[in-house]
Amino acid sequence: MVYITNVAVRRDVFTFNLFRIPQGTGSGFIWDEHGHIVTNYHVVERANEIIVRLDDETELRGRLVGAAPDKDLAVIKVDAGLRALRPIALGTSEDLRVGQLVYAIGNPFGLDRSMTSGIVSALGREIESATGRVIEGVIQTDAAINPGNSGGPLLDSAGRVIGVNTAIYSRTGQYAGIGFAVPVDTVRRVVPQLIARGRLVRPSLGVRVAPDHITRRLGLEGVLVLEVVPGSGAEAAGLRPTRSVRGQLVLGDLIVAIGQHPVRRTDDLLNALELYQPGESVTVTVLRGEERHELQVELGPGT
């Protein structure tokens, strides 16, 4: 468990001296013995400096290694020298049950090493990230989460991380009985990519799609294919783009599922693709007029 301060560096317009302004605080937890620390993206967003305080009150400079704003996750790294860093144990979020006991650890209002308890009050929630993308499968809890808890771990009764506390539902900005955590299964998938590449990479389907509001205006539910990239797996599989025939617009394929995952909007498509790797073959279910087709598409390099 660590305490994180986001610091902005500004220059005085009269003296030209630099001064440091704490922009906010949050929490995080140690991912591995190499000094990688997981937190929320919004905790370190636009930081000029990141200060990490360990349990023994040691303060270390952190640097941003990678960020996934769409998932509100970030990884920072500290050089702990000879200090032994103890990674926290990871659990799983796949088998969580409503009513299960959970514990939130963080630094609410700067009160470091605070713990609150509660239950999993709902599963499969959706919240909006800083980029406007939907984060799926979010854990809802009634464990008290307040400003400063962001980025801290949500633990099960065995002390294993099952989520990263990320948001509260409140009109006042303070605890109102509902908090949300990004599930640890998402964290397990995203964090190694942030450490290795600095960003979340999803494979390419090989299509350009219509904005959701256009698809809704047409009275359709799914993701409409506008263009198919030449030489892509989508072209090889036979996906059809939207085209003009004799002055009339002929709609292309409407993607309604990737594998076993329903696709009702673009966010569903992107979230489903993140579960696969480039080179894998996936079943893409499309509506072509009134007919339903299942096409095998080989995914291209990540974007």
Sequence and secondary structure as in RCSB ss.txt:
>XXXX:A:sequence
MVYITNVAVRRDVFTFNLFRIPQGTGSGFIWDEHGHIVTNYHVVERANEIIVRLDDETELRGRLVGAAPDKDLAV
IKVDAGLRALRPIALGTSEDLRVGQLVYAIGNPFGLDRSMTSGIVSALGREIESATGRVIEGVIQTDAAINPGNS
GGPLLDSAGRVIGVNTAIYSRTGQYAGIGFAVPVDTVRRVVPQLIARGRLVRPSLGVRVAPDHITRRLGLEGVLV
LEVVPGSGAEAAGLRPTRSVRGQLVLGDLIVAIGQHPVRRTDDLLNALELYQPGESVTVTVLRGEERHELQVELG
PGT
>XXXX:A:secstr
 EEEEEEEEEE TTT  EEEEEEEEEEEEE STTSEEEE HHHHTT SEEEEE TTS EEEEEEEEEEGGGTEEE
EEE  TT       B  STT  TT EEEEEE GGG  SEEEEEEEEEEEEEEE TTS EEEEEEEE S   TT T
T EEE TTS EEEEEEEE  SSSS  S EEEEEHHHHHHHHHHHHHHSS    B SEEE  HHHHHHTT  SEEE
EEE TTSHHHHHT    EEETTEEE   EEEEETTEE SSHHHHHHHHTTS TT EEEEEEEETTEEEEEEEE B
S  
